[in-house]
């Protein structure tokens, strides 16, 4: 799907040739693939250098593994179980010094960073509280700056640490979905490294191999077919299989052209039911290495590239997470080893391809998958269905390929051509195949975008307005919006679709991923009167309104967005709400909320003095820390709340 020019080729011109690997004796490269080292070479760390930070020396369990597939990122470390509760002791994994700490209601929550003499840093996230002098320093700085949300950095002489020192208590803060310790190892470039790659930990036992759920073969080139069709074919056992059970698919899969292999699987640790990620996948074809990934190091800044590692659209439409066993266009993760084909396989007519896929976890437990592809060059074929009585048309775009499906009741052995039109010019496209009276036509959009499609008396407008190239800055503008794409906004060429109707702007769909934010400018038809309280909101599938913000310039508002979807400009004129749940000299607790834009800031004053509050967004509470006695909780008090639109609420009470 790589695009090399800003402008589409002349309508109907030959599309650029695909970059494909040909030849069947050696699918990609030669020799055994070696693990990718990540953004920097993996350091050599002897087994036992790091102390397990929770209950060291005792059996423990993981709720999440390194590289596990999350909705918009690779999981960057280990999620260590804490017996389903908070306040378990957290120990420093090695000698070093506290180099950074942060208190936040979101993300990692309360998080501590310890830098070690070997240049690595261990990260301890979702903590309930810090301990020792560094905790006192954090509180002092919070009162000085009058904020709970605060990040601090330190030199190596300020807060030295010894291996096994008690540094914090575990918690459930930030974006945590339950009590646990999120623990990472990072290098000097901030790459997240797999803590299990240096021999694992005795506290964590794993003798359970991965479990295969399904595999898939997908056509990648316009001439490609899988079982005679230009469709992804997914193969799954009729009954679930257990961990370590080899799947040898009994049927030969007919293919042709350039295809991509995919797999769905998970891993488990001993006596734990959490579904964790794979650490390594190896693919060989006819005994030759084709592809390998090893998730032992992921750059923190690139973790959102997971959206190009998996089949993102399939996940969002079919609910099945398939990992691509090839490096797709726009994927720059340093975790792969491939030949020049980047793991894409060119299948030739009459050839057999024995595919071996080995799935491994960090402890070396392996599950094999075996199947055979047979090259079968496609020829036009047709099957009929008496149920098709009226012609109709639909289309979809897969990579650069426009796939048009026409319901055609005609009984002729060779169906009519599809006509593409642009600026009065016509291009006839022959059918590729017909299944149950459904004619399929394929066209490479790099040869030019049509205005409309016609089959007999059935016509349909082509609703893509532009071809947006990846890897460079590009702007699109019409009378209702502007879009500014940066070099890394999209993974690959985008065939843009925008719709505006009655104050609702829709850009593409949530099935298409963004890597870095897209700058969106909305141009409302009528003058927005209360710009101070008006902002951009995403409207989700259930009608929910999610605050995006925005900056006004005249009657236009610009905002960076991380997800394609639908957007409105809404005004929030209602102040936040607050309810005092409990009050005493030991502490106060509030339940807070906002009807639209969300809480932006909060302040508690006791007898005119600022008092530290903690915010827990998961249950919408503000509360004081019972161990904080800086400002006594007695006398006249005021809680000040401000939402994102600037509406204010003041709750006055007496303690």
C-alpha positions in Angstrom: 0.0 0.0 0.0 3.1 2.2 -0.2 2.4 5.6 -2.0 5.4 7.3 -3.6 3.7 10.4 -5.0 1.5 13.2 -3.7 -0.7 13.0 -6.7 -2.7 10.0 -7.9 -1.6 8.5 -11.3 -3.7 9.5 -14.3 -7.1 7.7 -14.1 -6.8 4.2 -15.4 -3.0 4.2 -15.7 -1.1 1.2 -14.6 -0.6 1.1 -10.8 3.0 1.1 -9.5 4.3 -2.5 -9.2 4.1 -4.0 -5.7 7.3 -4.7 -3.9 7.1 -8.4 -3.6 9.5 -11.3 -2.9 9.4 -14.0 -5.6 10.8 -17.5 -5.5 9.8 -20.6 -3.6 13.0 -22.3 -2.5 13.8 -19.7 0.1 11.0 -17.4 1.2 13.1 -14.7 2.8 16.7 -14.3 3.6 19.0 -17.1 4.7 20.3 -18.5 8.0 18.5 -18.5 11.3 16.9 -15.2 12.3 18.5 -13.5 15.3 16.4 -11.6 17.9 16.1 -7.9 17.2 17.8 -5.9 19.9 15.3 -3.1 20.1 16.3 0.6 20.0 19.6 -0.1 21.7 21.5 -3.4 22.1 20.1 -5.4 24.9 22.3 -5.2 28.0 23.8 -8.3 29.5 22.3 -8.6 33.0 23.2 -11.6 35.1 20.4 -13.7 36.6 19.7 -12.5 40.1 20.9 -8.9 39.6 17.3 -7.7 40.0 15.4 -8.5 43.2 11.8 -9.4 42.6 10.0 -6.3 44.0 6.9 -7.9 45.6 7.3 -10.7 48.3 10.8 -11.6 47.2 11.7 -15.2 47.7 8.1 -16.3 47.8 5.9 -17.7 45.0 4.1 -15.0 43.1 2.0 -14.5 40.0 1.7 -12.1 37.0 -1.4 -10.5 35.8 0.3 -9.1 32.7 3.5 -9.9 30.7 5.9 -7.8 28.7 4.7 -7.0 25.2 1.1 -8.1 25.9 -1.3 -6.7 23.3 -3.4 -3.9 24.9 -6.0 -1.8 23.1 -3.6 0.9 21.9 -0.1 -0.1 23.1 2.2 -3.0 23.9 2.3 -3.6 27.6 5.6 -2.3 28.7 6.5 -4.4 31.7 5.2 -6.9 34.2 2.0 -6.6 36.2 2.7 -8.3 39.5 -0.3 -9.5 41.5 -0.6 -8.1 45.1 -3.0 -10.6 46.6 -6.0 -8.5 45.4 -5.2 -5.7 47.9 -3.2 -2.5 48.2 -0.3 -1.6 50.6 2.0 -4.6 50.0 5.6 -3.6 50.6 7.5 -2.7 47.4 11.3 -3.3 47.4 14.0 -1.7 45.4 15.2 -4.2 42.8 18.9 -3.2 42.9 21.3 -0.6 44.2 20.9 2.9 42.7 19.1 6.2 43.3 15.6 7.6 43.0 15.9 9.6 39.8 12.3 10.5 39.2 8.8 10.3 40.8 5.4 11.4 39.9 2.0 11.7 41.5 -0.9 11.6 39.1 -4.6 10.6 39.0 -4.1 9.1 35.5 -1.7 6.8 33.6 0.9 5.2 35.9 -0.7 6.9 38.9 1.9 7.3 41.7 5.1 6.1 40.1 8.8 5.8 41.2 11.9 5.5 39.0 15.2 4.0 40.4 18.3 4.3 38.2 21.0 1.7 38.7 24.8 1.7 38.1 24.5 -0.4 34.9 22.5 2.4 33.3 19.1 0.7 33.5 16.1 2.1 35.4 13.4 0.2 37.2 9.9 1.7 37.2 7.3 1.0 39.9 3.7 2.1 39.0 0.2 2.4 40.4 1.7 2.8 44.0 -0.6 3.8 46.9 2.1 5.8 48.6 5.8 6.5 48.6 7.9 5.9 51.7 10.9 7.6 53.3 12.5 11.0 52.8 11.5 11.1 49.1 7.8 11.0 50.2 8.3 13.9 52.6 10.1 15.8 49.8 7.2 15.2 47.4 4.6 16.5 49.9 6.7 19.6 50.6 6.9 20.4 46.9 3.1 19.8 46.5 2.3 22.3 49.2 4.8 24.8 47.8 3.4 24.5 44.3 -0.2 23.9 45.5 -0.9 20.9 43.3 -1.3 17.2 43.7 -0.3 16.4 40.1 3.5 16.8 40.2 6.6 15.2 38.6 10.0 15.6 40.2 13.5 14.7 38.9 16.6 14.0 41.2 20.4 13.7 40.9 22.1 10.5 42.1 23.3 12.0 45.4 19.8 13.1 46.6 18.0 9.8 47.4 20.4 6.8 47.2 18.8 3.3 47.4 20.1 -0.1 48.3 18.8 -3.4 46.9 15.9 -4.6 49.0 15.1 -1.2 50.5 11.4 -0.6 51.2 10.5 2.3 48.9 6.7 2.3 48.6 3.4 0.5 49.1 1.6 -1.1 46.3 -1.7 0.4 45.1 -4.4 0.8 42.4 -3.8 4.4 41.4 -3.9 6.0 37.9 -5.2 3.9 35.0 -5.0 0.6 37.0 -7.9 -1.8 36.7 -7.2 -3.5 40.0 -4.6 -3.7 42.7 -1.2 -4.7 41.4 2.4 -3.4 40.9 3.3 -2.4 37.3 7.1 -3.0 37.1 9.4 -2.1 34.2 13.0 -2.1 33.3 14.1 0.7 30.9 17.3 1.6 29.2 18.9 5.0 28.9 16.9 5.7 25.7 13.6 5.0 27.6 13.0 1.7 25.8 10.9 -0.7 27.8 12.8 -4.0 28.3 11.5 -7.5 29.2 12.5 -8.2 32.8 12.1 -11.9 32.2 14.8 -12.1 29.4 17.7 -12.5 31.9 16.7 -15.9 33.2 13.3 -15.1 34.7 12.6 -15.1 38.5 12.2 -18.0 40.8 9.1 -16.3 42.2 7.4 -16.7 38.9 7.0 -20.3 37.6 6.0 -21.0 34.0 5.7 -24.4 32.5 2.7 -23.6 30.4 3.2 -23.2 26.6 1.1 -20.8 24.6 -2.4 -21.6 23.3 -3.4 -21.2 19.7 -6.8 -19.9 18.9 -6.7 -19.3 15.2 -4.6 -18.5 12.2 -5.3 -16.6 9.0 -4.0 -16.0 5.4 -4.6 -12.7 3.8 -4.2 -11.6 0.1 -1.9 -8.6 -0.1 -1.6 -8.0 -3.8 -4.3 -7.4 -6.4 -3.6 -10.8 -8.1 -3.6 -12.7 -4.8 -6.3 -15.1 -3.8 -6.9 -17.4 -0.8 -9.1 -20.3 -1.6 -10.1 -18.5 -4.8 -11.2 -15.3 -3.2 -9.7 -11.9 -2.5 -10.6 -12.2 1.2 -8.8 -13.0 4.4 -9.4 -16.6 5.4 -9.5 -17.4 9.1 -8.9 -21.0 10.3 -9.9 -22.0 13.8 -10.2 -25.4 15.5 -13.8 -26.6 15.9 -13.1 -27.1 19.6 -10.8 -25.1 21.8 -7.3 -26.6 22.2 -5.2 -26.6 25.3 -1.8 -25.0 25.9 1.1 -26.6 24.0 -1.2 -28.6 21.7 0.2 -28.6 18.2 -2.2 -27.7 15.5 -1.6 -29.4 12.1 -4.2 -28.1 9.8 -5.6 -31.1 7.8 -6.6 -29.3 4.6 -4.2 -27.8 2.1 -5.0 -24.1 1.6 -5.0 -22.9 -2.0 -3.3 -19.5 -2.5 -1.8 -17.3 -5.1 0.1 -14.0 -5.2 1.6 -12.2 -2.3 0.0 -13.2 1.0 0.4 -12.4 4.6 0.2 -14.9 7.5 -1.5 -14.1 10.8 -2.0 -15.8 14.1 -4.1 -15.5 17.3 -2.8 -17.0 20.5 -2.2 -16.3 24.2 0.0 -17.5 27.0 -0.5 -18.3 30.7 1.8 -18.7 33.7 1.6 -21.6 36.2 -1.6 -21.7 38.3 -2.8 -18.3 36.8 -5.8 -17.8 34.5 -4.8 -14.4 33.1 -4.3 -14.4 29.3 -0.8 -13.0 28.6 1.1 -12.2 25.5 3.6 -14.1 23.4 7.3 -13.2 23.7 8.5 -14.7 20.4 7.1 -16.0 17.2 9.1 -17.8 14.5 7.9 -18.6 10.9 9.7 -20.9 8.5 8.5 -21.9 5.1 9.9 -25.0 3.4 12.5 -25.1 6.1 13.7 -21.6 5.5 13.3 -18.7 7.9 10.7 -16.1 6.8 9.9 -14.0 9.8 10.5 -13.6 13.5 9.6 -11.2 16.3 11.0 -11.0 19.8 9.4 -8.6 22.2 12.3 -8.0 24.6 12.5 -4.2 23.9 9.9 -1.7 22.7 10.6 2.1 22.5 8.3 3.9 24.8 7.5 6.5 22.1 6.6 3.8 19.6 4.4 1.6 21.7 1.3 2.7 19.8 2.7 1.0 16.7 0.8 -2.0 18.0 -2.0 -0.8 15.7 0.2 -1.8 12.7 1.5 -5.0 14.4 -2.1 -6.4 14.6 -4.9 -6.4 12.1 -6.5 -3.3 13.6 -9.6 -3.2 11.4 -10.3 -6.9 11.8 -10.1 -6.5 15.6 -12.6 -3.6 15.6 -15.0 -5.3 13.2 -14.8 -9.0 14.0 -13.5 -8.9 17.6 -10.6 -11.2 16.9 -7.0 -10.0 17.6 -4.8 -11.4 14.8 -1.1 -10.6 14.9 0.5 -10.1 11.5 3.4 -12.4 10.8 4.9 -9.9 8.4 6.1 -6.3 8.7 3.4 -4.1 7.2 4.0 -0.7 5.6 4.6 2.0 8.2 5.6 -0.4 10.9 9.1 0.7 12.2 9.2 -1.4 15.4 12.7 -2.8 16.0 11.4 -6.2 17.1 11.5 -8.1 13.8 13.9 -10.2 11.8 13.0 -10.8 8.2 14.4 -11.0 4.7 13.8 -8.5 1.9 10.1 -9.5 1.6 9.5 -8.4 5.3 7.7 -11.7 5.9 5.3 -11.4 3.0 5.1 -14.6 1.0 4.9 -14.8 -2.7 3.0 -18.0 -3.7 3.5 -19.3 -7.2 1.3 -21.6 -9.3 2.0 -25.3 -8.7 4.3 -24.9 -5.7 3.8 -26.2 -2.2 4.7 -24.2 0.9 5.0 -26.0 4.2 4.5 -23.3 6.9 5.9 -23.8 10.4 5.0 -21.3 13.1 6.5 -21.6 16.6 5.0 -19.6 19.4 7.1 -19.2 22.5 6.9 -17.4 25.9 9.7 -15.9 28.0 10.5 -19.2 29.7 11.0 -21.0 26.4 7.7 -23.0 26.4 6.7 -23.6 22.8 3.6 -24.4 20.8 3.9 -25.4 17.1 1.4 -24.6 14.3 1.7 -26.4 10.9 -0.1 -26.0 7.6 0.5 -26.2 3.9 -0.2 -23.7 1.1 -0.6 -24.8 -2.5 -0.1 -22.3 -5.3 -3.1 -22.2 -7.6 -3.2 -19.4 -10.2 -6.7 -17.9 -10.3 -9.0 -18.2 -13.3 -12.4 -16.7 -13.6 -15.1 -18.9 -12.1 -18.8 -18.4 -11.4 -21.4 -19.9 -9.2 -25.0 -18.8 -9.1 -27.7 -18.2 -6.5 -31.4 -18.1 -7.3 -31.9 -15.8 -4.3 -30.3 -12.9 -6.2 -33.1 -11.3 -8.2 -32.2 -7.6 -8.2 -28.8 -6.0 -8.9 -27.1 -4.1 -6.1 -23.6 -2.8 -5.4 -21.3 -2.3 -2.4 -17.6 -1.6 -2.1 -14.7 -1.6 0.4 -11.1 -0.7 0.3 -8.4 -3.1 1.4 -4.9 -1.5 1.4 -4.7 0.1 -2.1 -7.4 -2.2 -3.6 -10.9 -1.2 -4.3 -13.1 -4.3 -4.1 -16.5 -3.9 -5.6 -19.1 -6.6 -5.1 -22.2 -6.6 -7.4 -25.2 -8.8 -6.9 -25.9 -9.8 -10.5 -29.0 -12.0 -11.4 -27.8 -12.4 -15.0 -27.3 -16.0 -16.0 -24.7 -15.3 -18.7 -21.4 -17.2 -18.3 -19.4 -14.0 -18.4 -20.8 -11.1 -16.4 -20.7 -7.5 -17.7 -17.8 -5.2 -16.8 -17.9 -2.6 -14.0 -17.5 1.0 -15.2 -15.5 3.5 -13.2 -16.1 7.1 -14.1 -14.1 10.3 -13.4 -14.5 13.7 -15.0 -16.5 12.1 -17.9 -13.9 9.4 -18.6 -14.7 5.7 -18.3 -12.7 2.7 -17.3 -14.0 -0.8 -17.8 -13.0 -3.4 -15.1 -13.5 -7.1 -15.7 -14.8 -9.4 -13.0 -12.2 -11.4 -11.1 -14.7 -14.1 -10.0 -18.4 -14.7 -9.2 -19.6 -16.5 -6.1 -23.3 -17.1 -5.6 -24.1 -14.5 -8.2 -21.9 -11.9 -6.5 -19.4 -10.5 -9.0 -16.2 -9.3 -7.5 -14.2 -6.5 -9.3 -10.7 -5.4 -8.2 -9.1 -2.1 -9.0 -5.8 -0.5 -7.7 -6.6 3.0 -6.5 -3.1 4.2 -7.1 -4.1 4.4 -10.8 -6.5 7.2 -9.9 -9.7 7.7 -7.8 -13.0 7.4 -9.5 -15.9 9.8 -9.0 -18.5 7.0 -9.3 -19.1 3.4 -10.1 -21.7 2.0 -12.6 -23.0 -1.5 -13.3 -25.9 -1.5 -15.8 -28.5 0.8 -14.2 -27.0 0.6 -10.8 -24.7 3.6 -9.9 -23.0 4.7 -6.8 -20.9 7.7 -5.8 -17.3 7.0 -4.7 -17.1 8.6 -1.2 -13.4 9.0 -0.8 -12.2 12.6 -1.3 -8.5 12.2 -1.4 -5.5 9.9 -1.2 -3.4 10.9 1.8 0.2 9.7 1.7 2.0 8.5 4.8 5.5 9.6 5.8 5.1 13.3 5.0 3.2 16.4 5.9 -0.1 16.7 4.0 -3.2 18.9 4.3 -6.8 18.5 3.2 -9.3 21.2 3.3 -12.9 21.8 2.3 -15.6 24.3 3.3 -16.3 22.5 6.7 -13.0 21.3 8.0 -9.2 21.3 7.6 -7.0 18.2 8.3 -3.2 18.6 8.9 -1.3 15.3 8.7 2.2 15.0 10.1 4.9 12.6 8.8 3.8 10.0 11.4 0.1 10.6 11.8 -0.9 7.6 9.7 0.8 4.3 9.2 0.0 3.9 5.5 -1.8 5.5 2.5 -5.2 6.7 3.6 -8.2 7.0 1.3 -10.0 9.8 3.1 -13.7 9.9 3.8 -15.3 12.9 5.6 -19.0 13.6 6.1 -20.7 16.7 7.6 -24.4 16.8 8.5 -26.2 19.1 10.9 -23.3 19.9 13.1 -21.7 16.5 13.1 -18.3 16.0 11.5 -17.3 12.4 10.7 -13.7 11.7 9.7 -12.9 8.2 8.4 -14.0 5.6 11.0 -12.7 4.2 14.3 -11.6 1.1 12.4 -8.7 3.0 10.9 -5.8 3.7 13.4 -3.8 6.9 13.9 -0.3 6.7 15.1 0.4 10.3 16.1 -2.3 13.0 16.6 -4.1 14.5 13.6 -4.7 18.3 13.7 -8.4 18.8 13.1 -10.0 22.2 12.4 -13.8 22.5 12.4 -15.6 25.3 10.5 -19.1 25.6 11.9 -21.8 27.0 9.6 -23.1 29.5 12.1 -21.3 31.8 14.5 -20.5 30.2 17.8 -21.5 32.7 20.5 -20.1 31.4 23.7 -16.6 30.3 22.5 -15.2 30.4 26.0 -17.4 27.4 27.1 -17.5 25.7 23.7 -15.2 22.9 22.7 -14.8 19.9 20.4 -16.3 16.6 21.7 -16.0 13.1 20.2 -19.3 11.3 19.9 -18.9 7.6 20.4 -21.1 4.8 19.1 -23.4 4.9 22.1 -23.8 8.7 21.9 -21.4 9.4 24.7 -19.6 12.8 24.5 -15.8 12.8 25.2 -14.1 16.1 25.7 -11.3 16.9 23.2 -10.8 20.6 23.8 -9.7 23.0 21.1 -8.3 26.5 20.4 -10.5 29.1 18.7 -9.3 31.3 15.9 -12.2 33.4 14.7 -15.1 31.1 14.2 -12.9 28.0 13.6 -11.6 25.7 16.3 -8.5 23.4 16.1 -7.8 20.4 18.2 -5.4 17.4 18.0 -7.3 14.1 17.9 -5.9 10.6 18.5 -8.8 8.6 17.1 -10.8 9.0 13.9 -14.6 9.3 14.5 -17.4 11.7 14.8 -17.2 15.2 16.4 -19.4 18.0 17.5 -18.9 21.5 19.0 -20.8 21.7 22.3 -21.1 24.3 25.0 -20.8 23.4 28.7 -22.5 26.0 30.9 -23.2 23.9 33.9 -20.7 23.9 36.9 -19.3 20.8 38.4 -21.1 19.0 41.2 -19.8 18.1 44.7 -21.2 16.2 47.6 -19.5 16.0 51.0 -19.5 12.3 52.0 -17.6 12.5 55.3 -15.7 15.0 57.4 -13.7 14.9 60.6 -10.3 16.0 61.9 -8.9 12.8 60.4 -10.0 13.4 56.8 -12.7 14.6 54.4 -14.1 12.8 51.3 -16.1 14.2 48.4 -17.9 12.7 45.4 -17.5 15.0 42.5 -18.7 15.1 38.9 -19.4 17.2 35.8 -22.1 16.8 33.2 -20.0 17.4 30.1 -16.4 18.7 29.8 -15.0 17.0 33.0 -13.2 18.2 36.0 -10.1 20.4 35.3 -8.9 21.6 38.7 -9.8 21.4 42.4 -8.7 23.2 45.5 -9.5 22.7 49.2 -9.0 25.7 51.5 -9.2 25.2 55.3 -9.2 28.6 57.1 -7.8 30.1 53.9 -4.9 27.6 53.7 -4.4 25.3 50.8 -4.9 21.6 51.7 -3.7 18.7 49.7 -6.3 16.4 48.1 -6.1 13.2 46.1 -8.4 12.5 43.1 -9.5 9.0 42.2 -11.3 9.3 38.8 -12.4 5.6 38.9 -14.9 6.3 41.6 -15.0 10.1 41.2 -13.8 10.9 44.7 -11.6 13.6 46.2 -10.1 12.8 49.6 -7.4 13.9 52.0 -4.5 11.7 53.0 -4.8 10.6 56.6 -1.0 10.7 57.0 -0.9 14.4 56.0 -1.0 16.7 59.0 0.4 19.8 57.3 -2.8 21.8 57.6 -5.2 20.7 60.4 -8.7 19.8 59.3 -10.6 22.1 61.6 -12.6 25.3 61.0 -14.1 26.9 57.9 -13.5 25.1 54.6 -14.1 25.6 50.9 -13.9 23.2 48.0 -13.4 24.9 44.7 -14.0 22.9 41.5 -13.5 24.1 37.9 -14.4 22.1 34.8 -12.7 22.2 31.4 -15.1 24.9 30.2 -14.2 27.2 33.1 -17.4 26.8 35.0 -16.8 27.0 38.8 -18.4 25.4 41.8 -17.7 26.4 45.5 -18.8 24.2 48.3 -18.6 25.8 51.8 -18.7 23.8 55.0 -17.3 23.6 58.5 -15.1 20.9 60.0 
